[in-house]
Amino acid sequence: MKIAIGCDHAGVELKNYLITLLVKENIDVINYGTDSIDSVDYPDFAIKVATSIIKKDADRGILICGTGIGMSVTANRFKGIRAALCHDIYTAQMSRLHNDSNILALGSRVVDLLTAEKILKIWLYTQFEGGRHNNRLCKIQAINTDKED
């Protein structure tokens, strides 16, 4: 498995912690940054991670900002991306079981390192349940709003 990871300035510490865990799990990591606590714009990193999944350079992704909201909103603008903002192991598990999430969004100001570690492990190793959930994902994939905003 190959994971693309990106964060803004608020997520650097958590990103580095998760990279260490991923490497210990023998998972390849593509680090899209940032690696500094200097202020940056989170959409720049969400775009890089989402694009890497769409291009199949990575299997899944992880995005981190202060709350995880901005990253998940940005990533979900891309067709084929199912970014799930998770704050606990239950939401992480369900995001994989029912939604086949391909990006995990985390809020570094919302979850502590130990909670983030537990969320990551559940998210990594929970398989998509399929079945009735396939139809729902097909409906989501078929949405084409053509809205301008």
C-alpha positions as CSV (number, residue, x, y, z in Angstrom):
1,M,0.0,0.0,0.0
2,K,1.2,3.5,-0.8
3,I,-0.2,6.5,1.2
4,A,0.0,10.1,0.2
5,I,0.0,12.5,3.1
6,G,-0.2,16.3,3.3
7,C,-0.9,18.9,5.9
8,D,-0.9,22.6,6.5
9,H,1.1,24.4,9.2
10,A,-1.2,23.2,12.0
11,G,-0.7,19.5,11.1
12,V,3.1,19.2,10.8
13,E,3.6,17.5,14.2
14,L,0.7,15.0,13.6
15,K,1.8,14.3,10.1
16,N,5.3,13.5,11.1
17,Y,4.0,11.2,13.9
18,L,1.8,9.4,11.4
19,I,4.6,9.0,8.9
20,T,6.7,7.3,11.5
21,L,3.8,4.9,12.2
22,L,3.2,4.2,8.6
23,V,6.8,3.4,8.0
24,K,6.8,1.0,10.9
25,E,3.8,-0.8,9.2
26,N,6.0,-1.1,6.0
27,I,3.7,1.3,4.1
28,D,5.2,3.5,1.5
29,V,4.6,7.2,2.1
30,I,4.6,10.1,-0.3
31,N,5.0,13.3,1.8
32,Y,3.5,16.3,0.1
33,G,4.3,18.6,3.0
34,T,4.2,21.1,4.5
35,D,7.2,20.5,6.7
36,S,7.1,23.9,8.4
37,I,4.9,25.7,10.9
38,D,5.0,28.8,8.7
39,S,1.4,29.6,7.6
40,V,0.3,28.0,4.3
41,D,-3.0,27.4,2.5
42,Y,-4.5,24.0,3.2
43,P,-6.1,23.6,-0.3
44,D,-2.6,23.4,-1.9
45,F,-1.9,20.2,0.0
46,A,-5.4,18.7,-0.4
47,I,-5.1,19.2,-4.1
48,K,-1.7,17.3,-4.2
49,V,-2.9,14.4,-2.2
50,A,-6.3,14.0,-4.0
51,T,-4.5,14.3,-7.4
52,S,-2.0,11.6,-6.4
53,I,-4.9,9.2,-5.7
54,I,-6.8,10.0,-8.9
55,K,-3.6,9.5,-10.9
56,K,-3.0,6.2,-9.0
57,D,0.4,7.4,-7.7
58,A,-1.0,6.5,-4.2
59,D,-3.6,4.1,-3.0
60,R,-5.1,6.3,-0.3
61,G,-4.3,9.6,1.4
62,I,-4.2,11.4,4.7
63,L,-4.8,15.1,5.1
64,I,-4.3,17.1,8.3
65,C,-5.2,20.7,9.2
66,G,-6.4,22.3,12.5
67,T,-9.9,20.8,12.3
68,G,-9.7,18.6,9.3
69,I,-12.7,20.4,7.8
70,G,-11.0,22.5,5.2
71,M,-8.9,19.5,4.0
72,S,-12.0,17.3,3.7
73,V,-14.0,19.9,2.0
74,T,-11.3,20.6,-0.6
75,A,-10.5,16.9,-1.3
76,N,-14.2,16.1,-1.8
77,R,-14.3,18.5,-4.7
78,F,-12.5,15.9,-6.8
79,K,-14.5,13.2,-8.5
80,G,-13.6,9.8,-7.1
81,I,-12.4,11.1,-3.8
82,R,-14.2,10.1,-0.7
83,A,-12.5,12.0,2.1
84,A,-13.8,11.2,5.6
85,L,-13.2,13.5,8.5
86,C,-12.8,11.2,11.5
87,H,-12.5,12.1,15.2
88,D,-12.8,8.6,16.7
89,I,-12.3,5.0,15.8
90,Y,-16.0,4.4,15.1
91,T,-16.2,7.0,12.4
92,A,-12.9,5.8,10.9
93,Q,-14.2,2.2,10.8
94,M,-17.5,3.2,9.3
95,S,-15.8,5.4,6.7
96,R,-14.1,2.4,5.3
97,L,-16.8,-0.3,5.9
98,H,-19.6,1.7,4.3
99,N,-18.0,4.5,2.3
100,D,-14.8,3.0,1.1
101,S,-13.1,6.3,2.0
102,N,-9.8,6.8,0.2
103,I,-8.7,9.9,2.2
104,L,-8.6,10.2,6.0
105,A,-8.9,13.8,7.2
106,L,-7.8,14.6,10.7
107,G,-7.9,17.7,12.8
108,S,-4.6,18.2,14.7
109,R,-6.4,20.5,17.1
110,V,-9.2,18.0,17.6
111,V,-7.5,14.7,18.2
112,D,-4.4,13.9,20.2
113,L,-1.6,11.8,18.9
114,L,-2.8,8.5,20.6
115,T,-6.3,8.9,19.3
116,A,-5.0,9.7,15.8
117,E,-2.9,6.6,15.9
118,K,-5.9,4.4,16.8
119,I,-8.0,6.1,14.1
120,L,-5.2,5.5,11.5
121,K,-4.8,1.8,12.3
122,I,-8.6,1.2,12.1
123,W,-8.8,3.1,8.9
124,L,-5.8,1.4,7.3
125,Y,-7.0,-2.2,8.0
126,T,-10.8,-2.0,7.7
127,Q,-11.9,-3.4,4.4
128,F,-14.9,-2.0,2.4
129,E,-18.0,-4.1,3.1
130,G,-19.4,-3.7,-0.5
131,G,-22.9,-5.2,-1.0
132,R,-25.6,-2.6,-0.6
133,H,-23.0,0.1,-0.2
134,N,-21.7,-0.3,-3.8
135,N,-25.0,1.1,-5.1
136,R,-24.7,4.2,-2.9
137,L,-21.1,4.8,-4.0
138,C,-22.2,4.5,-7.6
139,K,-24.9,7.2,-7.0
140,I,-22.3,9.5,-5.4
141,Q,-19.9,8.9,-8.3
142,A,-22.6,9.8,-10.8
143,I,-23.3,13.2,-9.3
144,N,-22.3,16.0,-11.7
145,T,-23.4,19.3,-10.4
146,D,-21.8,21.6,-13.0
147,K,-22.2,24.3,-10.4
148,E,-20.1,27.4,-10.5
149,D,-19.1,28.9,-7.2
